[in-house]
Amino acid sequence: MSGFGVWPLPLSAAGIAFVSLRFTLLKLAGYPVLLVKIYLRMRNVGRNHRDALLYATFCVLGKFPEAMGQIRFHVNRWHRSRNIEYKSA
């Protein structure tokens, strides 16, 4: 999975929260849809109900820490973009 596909939904939902709560809730409604999509895919692969539901749940819950880590990485990269100077011999 590419890194770009993980963080736009939580980040855009947080950004649009300042504009309208209704649009934020609409964007966050995508997570239950994603959970059902992963669940159905795992059921088609042959997993039982419990395993497919647990897997789908934790895949969706993992999106938030992934997004936080990517945001933190990019913020730190922007702040630490200084040149490294070495001492001469």
Residue frames relative to the residue before (quaternion, step in Angstrom):
aa qw qx qy qz dx dy dz
M 1.0000 0.0000 0.0000 0.0000 0.00 0.00 0.00
S 0.4195 -0.7058 0.5095 0.2573 3.53 -0.86 0.90
G 0.5784 -0.6155 0.4210 0.3305 3.54 -1.14 0.65
F 0.6086 0.5850 -0.3576 0.3995 3.57 1.12 -0.61
G 0.6742 0.5390 -0.3022 0.4044 3.60 1.04 -0.67
V 0.6302 0.5852 -0.3314 0.3880 3.58 1.19 -0.33
W 0.8205 0.3671 -0.1672 0.4051 3.56 0.64 -1.06
P 0.5321 0.6484 -0.4555 0.2983 3.69 0.94 -0.28
L 0.6598 0.5214 -0.3421 0.4192 3.63 0.88 -0.74
P 0.7039 0.4204 -0.3109 0.4807 3.68 0.70 -0.82
L 0.6586 0.5134 -0.3189 0.4483 3.57 0.99 -0.79
S 0.6862 0.4607 -0.2993 0.4768 3.59 0.90 -0.82
A 0.6139 0.5320 -0.3544 0.4631 3.59 1.08 -0.62
A 0.6631 0.4855 -0.3082 0.4791 3.58 0.99 -0.77
G 0.6682 0.5124 -0.3030 0.4463 3.58 0.99 -0.79
I 0.7064 0.4504 -0.2656 0.4770 3.56 0.99 -0.79
A 0.4758 0.6774 -0.4383 0.3502 3.61 1.25 -0.19
F 0.6248 0.5381 -0.3419 0.4508 3.58 1.15 -0.55
V 0.6757 0.4890 -0.2840 0.4729 3.56 1.17 -0.58
S 0.8025 -0.1566 0.1635 0.5520 3.57 0.67 -1.10
L 0.4261 -0.7002 0.5161 0.2486 3.55 -0.83 0.98
R 0.6089 0.5756 -0.3482 0.4203 3.58 1.06 -0.71
F 0.6793 0.4711 -0.2893 0.4826 3.59 0.94 -0.86
T 0.6064 0.5467 -0.3512 0.4583 3.57 1.09 -0.65
L 0.6744 0.4815 -0.2958 0.4752 3.57 0.90 -0.89
L 0.6198 0.5353 -0.3364 0.4650 3.56 1.08 -0.67
K 0.6583 0.4906 -0.3074 0.4811 3.59 0.96 -0.80
L 0.6896 0.4777 -0.2854 0.4634 3.58 0.92 -0.85
A 0.5395 0.6059 -0.4065 0.4202 3.59 1.23 -0.23
G 0.5286 0.6348 -0.4010 0.3961 3.58 1.24 -0.18
Y 0.5928 0.5977 -0.3678 0.3951 3.59 1.11 -0.49
P 0.6581 0.4614 -0.3413 0.4874 3.66 0.87 -0.68
V 0.6087 0.5368 -0.3539 0.4649 3.59 1.08 -0.65
L 0.6468 0.5077 -0.3105 0.4769 3.58 0.98 -0.82
L 0.6261 0.5369 -0.3341 0.4562 3.59 1.00 -0.81
V 0.6729 0.4821 -0.2988 0.4749 3.59 0.88 -0.89
K 0.6364 0.5377 -0.3293 0.4444 3.59 0.97 -0.81
I 0.6776 0.4682 -0.2906 0.4871 3.59 0.90 -0.91
Y 0.6258 0.5460 -0.3335 0.4462 3.58 0.99 -0.84
L 0.6922 0.4736 -0.2863 0.4633 3.59 0.82 -0.96
R 0.6279 0.5271 -0.3401 0.4607 3.57 1.02 -0.71
M 0.6719 0.4843 -0.3015 0.4723 3.59 0.95 -0.83
R 0.6207 0.5236 -0.3447 0.4709 3.61 1.06 -0.63
N 0.6553 0.5086 -0.3116 0.4635 3.59 1.02 -0.76
V 0.6264 0.5293 -0.3297 0.4678 3.57 1.16 -0.57
G 0.6107 -0.5845 0.3390 0.4129 3.57 1.18 -0.46
R 0.4476 0.6796 -0.4674 0.3454 3.59 1.21 0.22
N 0.4950 -0.6395 0.4836 0.3349 3.56 -1.15 0.54
H 0.7419 -0.4431 0.2756 0.4212 3.57 -1.32 0.34
R 0.6981 0.4917 -0.2839 0.4362 3.59 0.75 -1.04
D 0.6865 0.4773 -0.2908 0.4652 3.58 0.84 -0.93
A 0.6519 0.5110 -0.3183 0.4611 3.59 0.95 -0.82
L 0.6658 0.4997 -0.3038 0.4633 3.59 0.97 -0.82
L 0.6507 0.5030 -0.3154 0.4734 3.60 0.95 -0.82
Y 0.6550 0.5122 -0.3143 0.4581 3.56 0.91 -0.90
A 0.6758 0.4923 -0.2955 0.4622 3.59 0.85 -0.95
T 0.6461 0.5332 -0.3206 0.4422 3.58 0.95 -0.87
F 0.7331 0.4212 -0.2523 0.4706 3.57 0.80 -0.95
C 0.5626 0.5572 -0.3960 0.4650 3.61 1.17 -0.38
V 0.6886 0.4633 -0.2815 0.4815 3.58 0.92 -0.87
L 0.6625 0.4969 -0.3200 0.4602 3.61 0.91 -0.80
G 0.6369 0.5519 -0.3239 0.4300 3.58 1.10 -0.62
K 0.5158 0.6555 -0.4158 0.3625 3.59 1.20 -0.30
F 0.6604 0.5328 -0.3201 0.4214 3.60 0.98 -0.77
P 0.6877 0.4308 -0.3141 0.4927 3.67 0.81 -0.77
E 0.5946 0.5540 -0.3674 0.4523 3.60 1.10 -0.61
A 0.6671 0.4949 -0.2991 0.4696 3.57 0.92 -0.89
M 0.6469 0.5158 -0.3220 0.4602 3.59 0.95 -0.84
G 0.6592 0.5095 -0.3085 0.4590 3.59 0.97 -0.82
Q 0.6686 0.4894 -0.3075 0.4679 3.57 0.96 -0.79
I 0.6357 0.5104 -0.3319 0.4745 3.57 0.99 -0.76
R 0.6537 0.5101 -0.3118 0.4640 3.59 0.93 -0.88
F 0.6289 0.5352 -0.3339 0.4545 3.60 0.98 -0.81
H 0.7099 0.4576 -0.2750 0.4595 3.59 0.79 -0.98
V 0.6254 0.5180 -0.3456 0.4702 3.61 1.02 -0.68
N 0.6704 0.4838 -0.3013 0.4750 3.59 0.91 -0.86
R 0.6366 0.5273 -0.3338 0.4530 3.59 1.01 -0.74
W 0.6615 0.4976 -0.3087 0.4685 3.60 0.98 -0.75
H 0.6907 0.4828 -0.2795 0.4602 3.58 1.02 -0.79
R 0.7623 0.3578 -0.1897 0.5049 3.59 1.05 -0.66
S 0.3829 0.7344 -0.4868 0.2776 3.59 0.97 0.64
R 0.2892 0.7471 -0.5365 0.2652 3.57 0.76 1.08
N 0.5388 -0.6001 0.4753 0.3517 3.54 -1.22 0.41
I 0.3258 -0.7093 0.5862 0.2170 3.54 -1.14 0.65
E 0.1002 -0.7977 0.5939 0.0298 3.56 -0.68 1.09
Y 0.2371 -0.7756 0.5745 0.1106 3.52 -0.90 0.98
K 0.5228 -0.6201 0.4825 0.3308 3.53 -1.19 0.61
S 0.4200 -0.6873 0.5198 0.2848 3.55 -1.05 0.66
A 0.5706 -0.6431 0.4053 0.3108 3.55 -1.12 0.67
